[in-house]
Every structure is written in structure tokens, then in C-alpha cells.
Amino acid sequence: MDIKENRKNHDEKTIFYSTAKRLLTVVQSLSTARDLVTIMDIVRHAVRDLTGSDGATFVLRDDDHCWYAEEDAISPLWKGRRFPINVCISGWVMLNREPAIIADIYEDSRIPIDAYRETFVKSLVTVPIKTTNPIGAIGCYWKDRHITSYDEINILQILADTAAISMDNINYQNNIAAQALQLEKAMDDTLLAIAKMVEQKDLYTSGHQQRVANIGRAIGEEIGLEKACCDMIYRAGVVHDIGKIGIPSELLSKPAELSAEEFNLIKTHSEAGYQILKNINLLIPIANIILQHHERLDGSGYPMGIGGDEILFEAQILSVADVFESMTSHRPYRPALGREAALEELITNKGKLYSPTIVDALVHLVVDKGLRFQD
């Protein structure tokens, strides 16, 4: 083998490895795409880069029409336009489930010549997106007569197949997200229904759970917790007194100070709420927050008497929200004590009973931001 032959082989290998590397980068980018616009943009640029073509197009099937969803360089631009599937070359590709390789568009009966006369297109290649049941087509164009190589066709089909996988992934993710939203709504509706059941037993504190939920979520957001965590606090707040469903109504609405025995019965509601929800997998985190929402940092709370970091941070937030709302609302045995008294209680016991970070966040919300908490 002479020097020229060696150099030729070396150059071909270099081109091959360079193309393979660029194609791999594109495939990786498509695998992380999260919307159709991004997929089309990646494909459009990759087609021109990897084939050296003068234009590229991304067509989607829209019933009996071809929709030119994304494209460039066809003059005048066809982006956004629709053509009947039976007269469009992309439509032919979809209907026949095979590539169209056309060296001269003016010599091929499948081409609607009148539509192309005002464009620069001389040669084109179009491949289907999904060969078994095409949902679209990817094409590229040249302004001069071009004999398409096997490698160029292979590159186009790889891009089309990868785009199809990415589009399926997006649809799958969207379906999962929609189902998750439906599940969340069903859970929220169920929790609200449960909250209403509790309030039917204790009408005097109607709205208390909802207000505690709103305060708790606001504190979480102020601190900078993730949305999922704030939503969990809110949901726990909505039903944090669910355990009171088993306490006699006359005790809940007693217009006088409770005896020690009566107060001990009231204190069972945290454990009772936990027992009600603990066997529902989706609600286990909420059950644990409810169980601990009357615990205090120094261990003087109930039902377990735990303290410090043993108490879930979400439960610590709910405890501050619960104290603030309870003190600022009317109760059967006393009138509302007001915002100032509630804040004084929290600030005085900051670091002893309540988390300083949580108390400071609530004070900032109420004093500096003037937030008012409604149902």
C-alpha cells in the first residue's frame, strides 16, 4: 500500500470517527430533551451539520396533512404550513414507510413541482420518524444536484429514530405527570373531606386546620424549603387534628378550663391521628408529622416527649403554625389573644420550645411582610 493510499485510509477513518463523535453528542442531547421544540431544534441543526446539506425540515403528521413544524433554509420558508399528505413528499415517506432519495426533484413524479419552483431545492432526502407507524419525517435539501451516500441516509435515520424515542419519552413523562397531578388532587380532596368531618364535631374551631396549613406552607416557603416539602406541610396541616374525631364533642367545645383528666384525653388526638393515617402508604409522612406536631424542643411536648432534632422539621413548623393560629383565634374557653400575644409567646420561647429559624420566619412574614392568614 503506497503513501497516498495510506493517507486516504487515514483521512477516511478520521472523518468517520469525527462524524461518529458528533452524532453521539447529538444522540445524548436528544436523550435529555424535555420538549418537542428542543427536539426539533437539535435535529434541524444536526441534520445540516452531519450531512452538509443546505436546509433541513422536521415534519409531523396531522391526520391527512403534513405539518412543517420546524425547518430552515427553504425559501420561501414553509415553517408552520400544512400540505395534503397525498401530494407531499414527506407524506409519501410516511404512507410508504420508507425513505425518499431524490437526486433531481424535477425528474421525480412524486414531487409537487409547483410547490418547489420558488425554492432553491434541487436534491433531497427524507426519512420517516418511526418506520412501523410513521408520525412524521425528517428531511434535508441541497441547492445543487447531490448524490446521497449510504452514510448520509443512515445518519438521517438514526436521528429520526432517536427523535422518535425522545418524543415517546416526553409523552410518557407528560402522562406520568398528569397522572401524578390527578393523584395529588384526589389526595387533597380526600384530606379536605376528612378535615370537614373533624370540623363537624368541633364547629367552634372551624377553619383552624386550613389556616394552620396555610401558615405552615408560608413558613416553609419563607425558609426556602422545596415545593414538595411545603406541600407536605400544608397537607399535614389540613388534617393535623383528625384525631379529635374520636373525642367527645362536648369536651372539644367546653366553655371552661379543662381538668387534668380531660386535657389528657385531648392530648391523645396526635396519636389517634397517626393511627388513622399510618397504614395508607401515601400518607405515612403526613401521619408522622401529625404525630409530632405537639412535641417541643426541650422534650416537654407530647405524645412521646422527644426533643431537638428528634422532631421532624416539618412537625416543628406545624407546631409553630398551630400555636400562632390557636392564640389568634377564639376558643370556647377564651377570646382570641391577638397577634402580639402569639408572637410574644413564640419569641419568648424561641430556642426552648420552638425552632428559632421557624419563629424568625413567621415573625418576618407577619411583622415585616404584613401577611394575613385566611381560610
N, C-alpha and C positions, 0 to 999 in steps of 0.2 A: 504494500500500500504506500503510494507516494505522499509527499508533504501536503499537496493540495487536497487529496482525499482525506487525510487525517484532519486537516483544518476544517473541511466541510463537515465531517462527522462531529468534530468538537463543537462547531457552531450550531449544528442541529440539536445536539444534546443540551447546549446552553439555552437555546430558545425553548426547548421542551421543558427543562426544569424551571425556567423563569415563568413560563405560562402556567405550569402546574402550581407553582407557588402563589401566583396571583389568583388563580382560580380557587385554591384552597382558602385564601384570605376572604374572597367573596362569599364562599360557602359558609364560612364561620360567621361573617356579618349577617347573612340571611338567617342563620340559626338563632340569632339573638334579636331579630327584628320583632317588634311588638304591634305593628300596624301595617295595613296594606300600602299606604303611601310610602313608607320606608322601604318595603319590599320592592315596589315598582321603581323607586329611585335607585336602589342598589343595582337592580337588574339592568336598568336602562344604561347606566354608566359602565357596568361591567361588559355588556354586550359590545359596546363600541370599543372599549379598551382591549378586549381579548380577541376580537375578530378584525379590528382595524376598519370597521365599516364606517360609513358616513352618516348613518342615522339608525335609530332603534325605536321599537314600539312595543307596548305591553297592552294586549287586547284581552278583554274579558267578554264572555258570552252573556248576553242579556236576552234571554228567551230566544227569539228568532232574529236577533240583531247582534252585530259585533260592535262592542263599545270600546273605542280607542281611549282607554283610561289614562295612559301615560305614553308620551312619545316626544321625540325631538328630531329636529333637522329635516323633517318632511315639509317642504314649502309648497303651498301654504300649510300651516300646522293643522293636523286632524284631531288633536287632543280634545277629548270631550264629545267628539262626534260619533254618531251611530250609523251603521250601514247594514242593509239586509244581509243575513248570514249566507244566503244562497248566491250572492253576487260579489262577496268579499273574499279575497284570497285567504285571510285569516279564518273566515267561515269555512272555506274548503278544507283547510287543515283540520279544523275541529270536527267537521262532518265525516271526514275520511280517516281521521285518527293517524295521520302521517305527515311528515314534513313536506313543504313545498320548496323546491330548489329551482330557481328560475334565473338563468344567466342573462336573458333579454326579455323584459316584460312585454315588449312589442311583438314577440314571436310566440306568446303563450296564450291560448284561448281562455284560460282560467282568469286572466287579469281583466278587470273592467277598465279598459284603456282610457276612456274619457275622464275617469276619476284621477288618473295618474298623469295626464298630459301637462298639468300645471306644476308638477313636482319635478325634482331633479333625478328621481329614481330610474335606474337603468337595470340593475340586478337586485335580487332579494332572496332571502331565505327566511322561512317561517316554520316554527315547530310548535306542536301542541303542548299545552300545560295539562298534564295527565293524559296519557295515551289511551287508557281504557274508557274513560268518560270525560273527554276534554271540557275544561271550564274556561279555557282561554287559549291565547297563543302569544309567543314571543317572536319578534322578527327583527331583522337588520337589513339595511339597504346600502347600495353603493351607487355613486353617481356615474361610474363608468362600468363597462361590461366586466363582470367578475365571475371567474370560475371558482365555485365554492369548494373548499377542501373538506375531506372527511373530518379532520380535526376541528374545523370551524362548526360543522354540523353537530359534532359530539359535544363541543363546548356549549352551544346553544341548548342542546337537550339536557345537559347537566344543570344548567341554570334554570331551565323550565321545571325540571324535576325537583330541584331544591326549593324553588319558589313555591311549588305546589305543597311541599311538606311544610314550609313556613306558613302558608295560608291556612293549611289544616290545623296547625298548632294554634294559630290565632283564633280560629273558630272554636277550637276545643277550649282554649283559655277563656274566651268570651262566654261559652256555655257554662263552664265551671263557675265563673264569676257571677253569672246571672243566677245560677242555682244557689250559690252561697248567699247572694242578696235575698233571695226568696226564703232561704232557711233562717237568715238573720231576722227578717221581717216577721216570720212565723214565731220565732222565739220571743221577739219583742212584744208581739201581740199577746202571746201567752203570758208573759210576765206582767203586762199591764192588766190583763184579765184577773190574774192572781192578786195583784195589788188592789183592784177594785173589791175583790172578795174580802180582803182584810179590812178595808175601809168601811164596808157594810157593817162590820162588827164594832168599829170604832169611828163613828162619823165625826166625832169632835176633832179628830186629827186628820180628817180627810185632806188629801193633797200633801201630807207630810212626806210620804215616801218619794213622791215625784220631785218635790222641792229639794230633798236631800240628794236625790240622783243628779239634779241639775247643778247643785253646788259642788258635789263631788267631781263631776266631769269638768266643771270650770276650774277647779283647783288643779286637777291633773293636767289640763291644757296649759295653765299658767306655769306650772313647774316644767313643762316641756316633755311630758310623757308621750309615748306613741299613741296614735289614734286607737289602736286595738285595746290598749290598756285603759284609756279614757272611756271607751265604750263599755268595757268590762265593769269599771267602777259605776258607771251610770246604770247598767242593768242590775248590779247588786243593790244599788240604792233604791231602785224601783220596787224591790221586794224584800228589803232588809228586815222588815218587821213581819214577814209572812208567818213566823212562829206564833204571833199573837192570835192566830186563827183558833188556837186551842185554849185560849184564856177567856174566862167568863166576861161577857160584855159589861156587866155591872162593875167589875173590877177595873176595866180599862177606862170607864167613864166616871169613876168615883170622884165626887166633887170635894174630896178631903184628902189629907195626907194618908198615905198607905202605911199599914202596920208592917213590922219586920217580916212577918209571915207572908203578907200579901206581896210585898216587894220581892221576896224570894221567888214567889210564883211568877211574877212579871219577868224576872231575870232568866227564866227558863226559855224565853222566846228565841234567844240566839241559837241555843242547842236544838230547839224544836224546828226552827227554820232550816238549819243544816240537815237534820234528819229527813225533812220533806224533800230536799233537792239533791242530796248526795248520791242517789242511785241513778240520776239522769246524767249520762256521760258529758253532754254539752254544758251542763250546769254545775259540774263539780267545782270549777274555780269560783263561781258565784257563791256556792254553798260554803266554801271555806272563808270567803270574805265576810259573809253574813255571820258565820260562827264567831269571828274575831272582832266584830265591829264595836264591841263594848270593852275590849281589852285596853289597858293603859300601859304606857311606857314603864312605869315603876312597878308593874305587876299587881296593881290594886284593882284591876278590872275583872270582868267575868266573861265566860263561864270557867276558863281554865287558869286564870291568874298568871298568864305568861306576860313577858315584858320585852322591851328593847326590840332587837332585830328578829326576835321570835315571832313578832306580829307582822303579818303581811303588810307591805307598804300600802296596798290598795285598801286594806281594812283600816289602817291608820288615817287615811284620807277620809274614808266614810265616817269614822268616829268624830273627826273634827266637823265635818259637814252636818252630822246628826246633832251634835251639841249646839252648834250655831243655830240651826233651824228650830230646834226644840225651844231654845231660850227666847227666840224672837217670835214665837207663835203662842197663841192662847192655849191653855190646858184646862181640863175640868177643875183642877185644884188651885189654879192661879192664872192671872192675866199675863200677857206677853211681857217679858222683862226688857225687851228692846235690844237694838244692835250694840249700843255702847256696853251694856252689861255682858252681852255674849262675847264681845271682843275682849273685854277685861278678863273674863273667865279664861279664855284661851291664851291670852298673853301672859297672865299671871302664872299659869301652869305650863307654859311653854318649856319644853325640856324635861319636865317632870311627868306630866300625864300625856302631853301631846307633842308630836314632832315639830321642832322649831321651823323646819323647811315648809311644812304644810301650813302651820299657823301663819307664817310670814306671807305665804302665797295668798291665803284667804284675806288677811288684813289689807294687802295690796289691792286685791280685787274690790273689796268693799270700800276702803277709805280713799285710795288713790284713783281707782277707776270708777267709783260710784256705782258698782254693779248692784242691781236689784234682782233677786231670785223669785221668779213666779212659777206657777204650775206649768 
